[in-house]
C-alpha cells in the first residue's frame, strides 16, 4: 500500500522525467542545443520585459533587443544580482499570483524570499538525476538534511514538522539533522541508518563526510545503491572516502534553492552534466580570470531569473563554451569561499583540504578570517598536538605563497561555527 502511495505521489514528476530524459540523454549537436536554448530564452525574456517593470527598465536603459539570435549576444547584457531581486520583488504585480515561495538560508548575506510559480519542468530535474543513476521513486532514502529554518516558529513550526514527518513516512524517507555533526550525533545516526536499511543516501556534502569519518571504524553493514551529495563541493579524496565507506557509487548534485537542480554527475563520474533544457548556464570571467556562473531559468516564473549571478565559481573543461556551459569539472564555490586577507593574499578555501587531509581522525575544518589573521579550526576524533598543527601550517605555506606576514593560528575545537540557516560554512569573516 505504501509503495503504491509513493508512486501516486511521484507519478506526475516521474512522467516529466521520462519525457525530459529523452531530450537530455539522446545525442544532440551543439547547434541544436543552442537553438533550443535561444527559443526558450526569448520566451522568458518576452514575458520579463512585458510584465516586470525591472526588466522593462533593463531593456530601455541598456537598449536590449526584443529577442536574440545567438547566445553569444548575451555576453554584453547586464547581470541580475540578489540585491536587485530583494529591491524589486515588492514592485511585481502579476495577473497570476505566486503558488508558493522559496527562502534561501542567507549563507551569502540576507536571505532571499522569492515568490514562485509551481514549476514542474525544473522540479523534475531531481528525479532525472536520480533516474540516471538507477534510483526509483519507491527506493528507501536516508536523508542527512537541513532547511529547518523553513519550518517557521511556534504553532506553524509544529504543524510543518508534523506534515513533513507524514510525508517522509509516505515517501519512505528517514531524516536526520545535517547540522549536528558531532561524533555522538553521527554515531546515533548510524544506528538509525542500519535499522532503516536505505537504498539511497542523500545529504549535504560536508555532513555526509562527517557521518563517514565519525563512523569509519565501525563501518556499515547495509550498502546503498547510491550516495548523492549536494550543497557544497568535495575533493577527489573526500569523494573516495565516501565511496569506500558505503561501497557504492557517488553522485554529485549542483543546485540552489532559488534555481533548483542545475547539474549532476552520472555513473560515478566526476564531471557534471547540466540540465540544458531548463537552465542556461553561462560563464563570466572576473578580473582574476575565474569563471562566475550566470544562470537563466528557461521557464516562465513569477520573477524571472535572467543572467542571475548565483554566486558560484566554476571550473569547466578546456574548450567548453562560456555561452552555454554543458559540462562542469568542479564547483569551486562562492566568493565567500575565497579567503582574502588585508595584505592582498587570496586563495580558494578548498585548498585547505590538501593541508589537513593527512590528519588521522579529522572530521571537519573551518577558516576564520579577520584582517591579516587566519584561524584554522579542526574537529577530530583524537587529540591533536603541536606536531599536527605544524604539519598543517607547513603544507599551507607550501600551497599558498606570501603567508609569512600573516598571523596564523591553528587549534582544535569540539564543534564549528554555524550560520543563521544552521549550516557550517567553510569560511567565516569576523
Secondary structure as GFF3:
##gff-version 3
##sequence-region A 1 430
A	DSSP	alpha_helix	2	24	.	.	.	ID=ss1
A	DSSP	alpha_helix	30	51	.	.	.	ID=ss2
A	DSSP	alpha_helix	53	61	.	.	.	ID=ss3
A	DSSP	three_ten_helix	71	76	.	.	.	ID=ss4
A	DSSP	alpha_helix	82	88	.	.	.	ID=ss5
A	DSSP	three_ten_helix	89	91	.	.	.	ID=ss6
A	DSSP	beta_strand	100	103	.	.	.	ID=ss7
A	DSSP	beta_strand	113	116	.	.	.	ID=ss8
A	DSSP	alpha_helix	120	123	.	.	.	ID=ss9
A	DSSP	alpha_helix	125	132	.	.	.	ID=ss10
A	DSSP	beta_strand	141	145	.	.	.	ID=ss11
A	DSSP	three_ten_helix	148	151	.	.	.	ID=ss12
A	DSSP	alpha_helix	154	171	.	.	.	ID=ss13
A	DSSP	beta_strand	173	177	.	.	.	ID=ss14
A	DSSP	alpha_helix	183	196	.	.	.	ID=ss15
A	DSSP	beta_strand	200	204	.	.	.	ID=ss16
A	DSSP	alpha_helix	205	214	.	.	.	ID=ss17
A	DSSP	beta_strand	226	230	.	.	.	ID=ss18
A	DSSP	alpha_helix	236	246	.	.	.	ID=ss19
A	DSSP	beta_strand	249	256	.	.	.	ID=ss20
A	DSSP	beta_strand	260	264	.	.	.	ID=ss21
A	DSSP	beta_strand	272	274	.	.	.	ID=ss22
A	DSSP	beta_strand	279	285	.	.	.	ID=ss23
A	DSSP	beta_strand	291	297	.	.	.	ID=ss24
A	DSSP	beta_strand	308	315	.	.	.	ID=ss25
A	DSSP	beta_strand	327	328	.	.	.	ID=ss26
A	DSSP	beta_strand	330	334	.	.	.	ID=ss27
A	DSSP	three_ten_helix	335	337	.	.	.	ID=ss28
A	DSSP	beta_strand	338	340	.	.	.	ID=ss29
A	DSSP	beta_strand	346	348	.	.	.	ID=ss30
A	DSSP	three_ten_helix	349	351	.	.	.	ID=ss31
A	DSSP	alpha_helix	352	356	.	.	.	ID=ss32
A	DSSP	beta_strand	362	370	.	.	.	ID=ss33
A	DSSP	beta_strand	373	380	.	.	.	ID=ss34
A	DSSP	alpha_helix	386	399	.	.	.	ID=ss35
A	DSSP	beta_strand	407	412	.	.	.	ID=ss36
A	DSSP	beta_strand	427	429	.	.	.	ID=ss37
###
